Amino acid sequence: MSHKRLIWEEISQLARDGAVGTPEIARFAEHLGRLARVQFKANALQEATLEQQRKAIDALRETVTRQEETIALLQRDHHKDIELARHDLVLAILPIVDGLEATLNNAKQQLGRLPEGSEARRMLSAWVEGLLLVYQRLMDVLAQVDVIPIPAVGQPFDPHLHSAVGVDSSGHAPEGVIVAEERRGYRMRNSILRYADVIVSRPTPSSSQPLHAPPGARLRGTVATADGTSES
């Protein structure tokens, strides 16, 4: 029970009993007024304190939100930096892959010219096997970072994946189909790391007509045909 209620009950009881005169009632009323003012100040102080607490909580929430946004931004920037570094590293590795592929192809041709059972053939065969393991390991590393070769030979020419560096007029393949790959292309997820350099079939070539390819085809100046001639 509050002090205010106790005082009012006491005043009411004394008034009913007729034991209190006007001066006593005035003193009680004054005392009650002081208590009311004290209570009012206490209530105002409590409300001000609650308001400060609410503002502090709102400010804390805003700070946490800003920190979370900053962390998310840093994570996105860090991810971009990692992707750029990975992209540059893969581009630096591709020429090594090209060199290994060329070396393996030449070595296999050399094996075909060496006599069966000869010491030179056995040594070269063992060397090729070791080099092939290195090449396969490198391709596995590229696959782990989502780098895959672009399909070429036997595929329709696609200007979004291939770069035409020559035409084949033999007629052995339908028009617009890739018959040879000069340099392998690679993609990394949804982006092209390097276009595949290809030879495209054109059974009825004409020196006055450009290579027939879908709109946007990538052509490289004067290109060589499969029969050794050149076209602009």
C-alpha positions in Angstrom: 0.0 0.0 0.0 1.4 3.4 -1.0 2.1 6.3 1.4 -0.5 8.4 -0.4 -3.2 5.9 0.2 -2.3 5.4 3.8 -2.4 9.2 4.5 -5.8 9.6 2.8 -7.3 6.7 4.7 -5.9 8.2 8.0 -7.4 11.6 7.1 -10.8 10.1 6.3 -10.8 8.1 9.5 -10.0 11.2 11.6 -12.6 13.2 9.8 -15.2 10.6 10.5 -14.2 10.5 14.2 -14.2 14.3 14.5 -10.8 14.2 16.2 -9.0 16.4 13.8 -9.4 20.1 13.3 -8.7 22.3 10.2 -5.0 23.0 11.0 -4.3 19.3 11.3 -6.0 18.6 8.0 -4.0 21.4 6.3 -0.8 19.9 7.6 -1.8 16.5 6.3 -2.7 18.0 2.9 0.6 19.8 2.7 2.5 16.6 3.6 0.4 14.8 1.0 1.3 17.4 -1.6 5.0 17.0 -0.9 4.7 13.2 -1.3 2.8 13.7 -4.6 5.6 16.0 -5.9 8.2 13.5 -4.9 6.3 10.7 -6.5 5.9 12.8 -9.7 9.6 13.5 -9.9 10.3 9.8 -9.3 7.9 8.8 -12.1 9.4 11.4 -14.4 12.9 10.2 -13.6 11.9 6.6 -14.2 10.3 7.5 -17.6 13.5 9.5 -18.6 15.6 6.5 -17.6 13.4 4.1 -19.6 13.6 6.5 -22.6 17.4 6.6 -22.3 17.5 2.8 -22.1 15.3 2.5 -25.2 17.6 5.0 -27.1 20.6 3.0 -26.0 19.1 -0.2 -27.2 18.2 1.3 -30.6 21.7 2.7 -30.9 23.1 -0.7 -30.1 20.9 -2.4 -32.6 21.9 0.1 -35.3 25.6 -0.4 -34.4 25.2 -4.2 -34.7 23.4 -3.8 -38.0 26.2 -1.6 -39.4 28.8 -4.1 -38.2 27.0 -7.0 -39.8 26.7 -5.1 -43.1 30.4 -4.2 -42.9 31.3 -7.9 -42.2 29.2 -9.0 -45.2 30.9 -6.4 -47.4 34.3 -7.5 -46.3 33.4 -11.1 -47.0 32.2 -10.2 -50.5 35.3 -8.2 -51.2 37.5 -11.0 -49.8 35.6 -13.5 -52.0 36.2 -11.3 -55.1 39.9 -11.0 -54.3 40.2 -14.8 -54.0 38.3 -15.3 -57.3 40.5 -12.8 -59.1 43.7 -14.4 -57.7 42.4 -17.8 -58.7 41.5 -16.5 -62.2 45.0 -15.1 -62.7 46.7 -18.3 -61.4 44.7 -20.4 -63.8 45.6 -18.2 -66.8 49.2 -18.6 -65.8 48.9 -22.4 -65.7 47.2 -22.8 -69.1 50.3 -22.2 -71.2 52.0 -24.9 -69.1 49.1 -27.2 -70.0 49.5 -26.3 -73.7 53.2 -27.1 -73.5 52.6 -30.5 -71.9 49.9 -31.4 -74.5 52.2 -30.4 -77.4 55.1 -32.4 -75.9 52.9 -35.5 -75.3 51.6 -35.3 -78.9 55.2 -35.1 -80.3 56.4 -37.9 -78.1 53.6 -40.2 -79.2 54.5 -39.5 -82.8 58.1 -40.3 -82.1 57.0 -43.6 -80.4 55.2 -44.6 -83.6 58.4 -44.2 -85.6 60.7 -46.2 -83.2 61.1 -50.0 -83.7 59.0 -52.3 -81.4 61.1 -53.6 -78.5 63.9 -51.2 -79.0 65.6 -49.7 -75.9 64.9 -46.1 -77.2 61.2 -47.0 -77.5 61.1 -48.4 -73.9 62.8 -45.3 -72.5 60.7 -42.9 -74.4 57.5 -44.8 -73.4 58.5 -44.6 -69.7 59.1 -40.9 -70.0 55.8 -40.3 -71.8 54.0 -42.3 -69.0 55.6 -40.1 -66.3 54.8 -36.9 -68.2 51.2 -38.1 -68.7 50.8 -38.5 -65.0 52.0 -34.9 -64.4 49.6 -33.7 -67.1 46.7 -35.6 -65.6 47.5 -34.3 -62.1 47.5 -30.8 -63.4 44.1 -31.3 -65.1 42.7 -32.7 -61.8 43.9 -29.5 -60.0 42.2 -27.4 -62.6 39.0 -29.4 -62.2 39.0 -28.8 -58.5 38.7 -25.1 -59.1 35.9 -25.7 -61.7 38.1 -25.2 -64.7 37.0 -27.5 -67.6 38.0 -27.7 -71.3 35.5 -26.4 -73.8 34.2 -29.2 -76.2 35.3 -28.5 -79.7 35.8 -31.2 -82.4 32.5 -32.5 -83.6 30.6 -29.7 -82.0 28.7 -26.9 -83.9 30.6 -23.7 -84.0 29.5 -21.4 -81.2 30.9 -17.8 -81.2 30.4 -17.7 -77.4 32.9 -20.6 -76.9 35.0 -20.8 -80.0 37.3 -18.6 -82.1 37.5 -19.6 -85.8 41.1 -19.6 -87.0 40.5 -21.6 -90.2 38.1 -23.4 -92.5 38.0 -26.9 -93.9 36.7 -27.2 -97.5 37.0 -31.0 -97.8 33.3 -31.6 -97.2 33.9 -34.4 -94.7 31.8 -32.7 -92.1 28.5 -30.7 -92.3 28.9 -27.0 -92.6 29.5 -25.1 -89.4 30.8 -28.2 -87.5 34.3 -28.0 -85.9 36.7 -30.4 -87.5 39.9 -29.6 -85.7 41.2 -27.8 -82.6 44.3 -25.6 -82.8 44.3 -24.6 -79.2 42.1 -25.9 -76.4 39.7 -23.4 -74.8 38.7 -23.4 -71.1 35.9 -22.1 -69.0 35.6 -21.5 -65.3 32.1 -21.9 -64.0 30.0 -19.5 -66.1 32.9 -17.4 -67.5 35.2 -18.1 -70.4 38.9 -18.2 -69.5 40.0 -18.7 -73.1 38.2 -19.3 -76.3 39.0 -22.5 -78.2 40.8 -21.9 -81.5 39.2 -24.1 -84.0 38.9 -25.1 -87.7 35.3 -25.0 -89.0 33.9 -27.0 -91.9 32.8 -25.1 -95.0 32.3 -27.5 -97.8 31.7 -24.8 -100.5 34.1 -21.9 -99.7 34.2 -18.7 -101.7 37.0 -16.2 -101.4 34.5 -13.4 -101.7 32.4 -14.6 -98.7 33.4 -14.6 -95.0 33.4 -17.8 -93.0 29.8 -18.9 -92.5 29.2 -18.8 -88.7 26.5 -17.6 -86.3 26.3 -13.8 -85.7 29.1 -12.6 -83.4 31.6 -15.2 -84.6 35.2 -14.6 -83.5 37.5 -14.7 -86.6 41.2 -14.0 -86.7 42.2 -12.1 -89.9 43.6 -14.4 -92.6 42.9 -18.0 -91.8 44.3 -21.2 -93.2 42.1 -23.9 -94.8 42.6 -27.6 -94.3 44.2 -28.0 -97.8 46.9 -25.5 -97.0 45.6 -22.5 -98.8 44.6 -19.2 -97.1 41.6 -17.0 -97.1 41.0 -13.4 -95.9 
